[in-house]
Amino acid sequence: MLSPSLGPRLVSVVGRQEVSPDSVRLRFAAPEAASAAQPGQFLHLRCGTSLDPLLRRPFSVHAVDPVVGTVSILFRVVGAGTAWLARRHPGDVVDLWGPLGRGFVLHPGDGWLVAGGVGVAPLLFLAARLREQGAAPQLLWGARRRQELAAVADFEHLGIPVELATDDGSEGHHGPVTDLLAEVLSGRRAPVYACGPRPMLRRVGELTRQAAVTAQVSLEERMACGVGACQGCACPRRGGGYALVCHDGPVFPAEEVELG
Ligand SMILES: Cc1cc2nc3c(=O)[nH]c(=O)nc-3n(C[C@H](O)[C@H](O)[C@H](O)COP(=O)(O)OP(=O)(O)OC[C@H]3O[C@@H](n4cnc5c(N)ncnc54)[C@H](O)[C@@H]3O)c2cc1C
């Protein structure tokens, strides 16, 4: 049962940063959300002042500061809702619900974090939590081109080694980030935490199965209600039945869901 203090409420924007040409980080004053959030959970935001767009939009919790009482998201502008959100500035008010969903289970061991594009958003919060527990995670991050990798300094600031890959070869390995995962898993077997596009997650599932390594994937399925009522984000479970990404996830053990 969601605590009433985590239900829909108006929060103020207290920070805004253009991280790359098409992505923005917003920080909200939301002390209850900052205290309650677990890595991998999401915030459901109304992205307009009228009924357009009608449905809330989900965004992973990117960073929290429970002392100051702030919670951040990092998002790419892809449509009307994210364009509206990108125009918010400090002092503006946003309707925020959450944190919602089930996040990552933190396993013993250092951990490989694998991100595709803006799928890096939940992994900064996860990296911070793993560091607090004494683990030494490393990030493998792939994107289409180097301009999309601007948030890399946030991980370096936490002391997290980062290996990069780009589709166009403009930074790091020229090719998919899963090439890097294949290479590192042959040397150091550690739990894998991944977020990114479906083809990347599918390959993460294959590689971790072959290496007999635990893997969790965060699915960024399109969703509507966000709390398991509308069944709009159903995803087939391996072995039969369906999981609701908003309610049962968005994070799942890789072997539990069909990633194909
Ligand atoms: C649990 C969860 C966490 C998410 N976290 C983040 C995050 O941290 N940062 C971030 O940038 N995005 C995240 N997303 C995706 C984000 O919710 C969508 O980009 C956003 O809803 C798009 O809204 P819009 O109105 O701008 O675009 P729309 O007008 O709704 O769509 C614009 C285009 O984007 C496509 N699209 C929209 N949503 C998705 C989706 N979920 N998957 C694939 N294609 C989509 C549409 O098909 C369309 O082509 C997350 C999604 C989920 C389910």
The ligand as an SDF file (V2000), in Angstrom:
LIG
                    3D

 53 58  0  0  0  0  0  0  0  0999 V2000
    9.7620    2.7670  -15.6010 C   0  0  0  0  0  0  0  0  0  0  0  0
   10.2020    3.7600  -16.6450 C   0  0  0  0  0  0  0  0  0  0  0  0
   11.2450    4.6080  -16.3700 C   0  0  0  0  0  0  0  0  0  0  0  0
   11.6590    5.5300  -17.3340 C   0  0  0  0  0  0  0  0  0  0  0  0
   12.6980    6.3340  -17.0270 N   0  0  0  0  0  0  0  0  0  0  0  0
   13.1370    7.2290  -17.9290 C   0  0  0  0  0  0  0  0  0  0  0  0
   14.2220    8.0900  -17.6060 C   0  0  0  0  0  0  0  0  0  0  0  0
   14.7810    8.0430  -16.5150 O   0  0  0  0  0  0  0  0  0  0  0  0
   14.6190    8.9730  -18.5530 N   0  0  0  0  0  0  0  0  0  0  0  0
   14.0050    9.0410  -19.7980 C   0  0  0  0  0  0  0  0  0  0  0  0
   14.4270    9.8450  -20.6360 O   0  0  0  0  0  0  0  0  0  0  0  0
   12.9750    8.2360  -20.1130 N   0  0  0  0  0  0  0  0  0  0  0  0
   12.5150    7.3380  -19.2050 C   0  0  0  0  0  0  0  0  0  0  0  0
   11.4510    6.5480  -19.5250 N   0  0  0  0  0  0  0  0  0  0  0  0
   10.7720    6.7480  -20.8130 C   0  0  0  0  0  0  0  0  0  0  0  0
    9.8530    7.9880  -20.6840 C   0  0  0  0  0  0  0  0  0  0  0  0
    8.8010    7.6640  -19.7940 O   0  0  0  0  0  0  0  0  0  0  0  0
    9.2830    8.3550  -22.0630 C   0  0  0  0  0  0  0  0  0  0  0  0
   10.3510    8.8290  -22.8670 O   0  0  0  0  0  0  0  0  0  0  0  0
    8.2250    9.4430  -21.9380 C   0  0  0  0  0  0  0  0  0  0  0  0
    7.0770    8.8990  -21.3420 O   0  0  0  0  0  0  0  0  0  0  0  0
    7.8930   10.0140  -23.2970 C   0  0  0  0  0  0  0  0  0  0  0  0
    6.8590   10.9550  -23.1390 O   0  0  0  0  0  0  0  0  0  0  0  0
    6.5740   12.0620  -24.2680 P   0  0  0  0  0  0  0  0  0  0  0  0
    5.2280   12.6090  -24.0160 O   0  0  0  0  0  0  0  0  0  0  0  0
    7.7120   13.0320  -24.3350 O   0  0  0  0  0  0  0  0  0  0  0  0
    6.6550   11.2430  -25.5870 O   0  0  0  0  0  0  0  0  0  0  0  0
    5.4470   10.5370  -26.3880 P   0  0  0  0  0  0  0  0  0  0  0  0
    4.7950   11.5830  -27.2190 O   0  0  0  0  0  0  0  0  0  0  0  0
    4.6290    9.7140  -25.4620 O   0  0  0  0  0  0  0  0  0  0  0  0
    6.3030    9.5840  -27.3170 O   0  0  0  0  0  0  0  0  0  0  0  0
    7.2830   10.1170  -28.2170 C   0  0  0  0  0  0  0  0  0  0  0  0
    8.0090    8.9710  -28.8890 C   0  0  0  0  0  0  0  0  0  0  0  0
    8.7170    8.2110  -27.9130 O   0  0  0  0  0  0  0  0  0  0  0  0
    8.2600    6.8590  -27.9280 C   0  0  0  0  0  0  0  0  0  0  0  0
    8.1790    6.3950  -26.5290 N   0  0  0  0  0  0  0  0  0  0  0  0
    7.5110    6.9860  -25.5150 C   0  0  0  0  0  0  0  0  0  0  0  0
    7.6630    6.2920  -24.3660 N   0  0  0  0  0  0  0  0  0  0  0  0
    8.4510    5.2460  -24.6610 C   0  0  0  0  0  0  0  0  0  0  0  0
    8.9540    4.1510  -23.9320 C   0  0  0  0  0  0  0  0  0  0  0  0
    8.6930    3.9770  -22.6100 N   0  0  0  0  0  0  0  0  0  0  0  0
    9.7210    3.2560  -24.5860 N   0  0  0  0  0  0  0  0  0  0  0  0
    9.9960    3.3880  -25.8890 C   0  0  0  0  0  0  0  0  0  0  0  0
    9.5510    4.4120  -26.6460 N   0  0  0  0  0  0  0  0  0  0  0  0
    8.7730    5.3130  -26.0550 C   0  0  0  0  0  0  0  0  0  0  0  0
    6.8940    6.8900  -28.5730 C   0  0  0  0  0  0  0  0  0  0  0  0
    6.5720    5.6660  -29.1750 O   0  0  0  0  0  0  0  0  0  0  0  0
    7.0680    7.9850  -29.5850 C   0  0  0  0  0  0  0  0  0  0  0  0
    7.7360    7.5090  -30.7330 O   0  0  0  0  0  0  0  0  0  0  0  0
   11.0170    5.5970  -18.5940 C   0  0  0  0  0  0  0  0  0  0  0  0
    9.9600    4.7280  -18.8640 C   0  0  0  0  0  0  0  0  0  0  0  0
    9.5700    3.8210  -17.8980 C   0  0  0  0  0  0  0  0  0  0  0  0
    8.4260    2.9120  -18.1790 C   0  0  0  0  0  0  0  0  0  0  0  0
  1  2  1  0
  2  3  1  0
  2 52  2  0
  3  4  2  0
  4  5  1  0
  4 50  1  0
  5  6  2  0
  6  7  1  0
  6 13  1  0
  7  8  2  0
  7  9  1  0
  9 10  1  0
 10 11  2  0
 10 12  1  0
 12 13  2  0
 13 14  1  0
 14 15  1  0
 14 50  1  0
 15 16  1  0
 16 17  1  0
 16 18  1  0
 18 19  1  0
 18 20  1  0
 20 21  1  0
 20 22  1  0
 22 23  1  0
 23 24  1  0
 24 25  2  0
 24 26  1  0
 24 27  1  0
 27 28  1  0
 28 29  2  0
 28 30  1  0
 28 31  1  0
 31 32  1  0
 32 33  1  0
 33 34  1  0
 33 48  1  0
 34 35  1  0
 35 36  1  0
 35 46  1  0
 36 37  1  0
 36 45  1  0
 37 38  2  0
 38 39  1  0
 39 40  1  0
 39 45  2  0
 40 41  1  0
 40 42  2  0
 42 43  1  0
 43 44  2  0
 44 45  1  0
 46 47  1  0
 46 48  1  0
 48 49  1  0
 50 51  2  0
 51 52  1  0
 52 53  1  0
M  END
$$$$
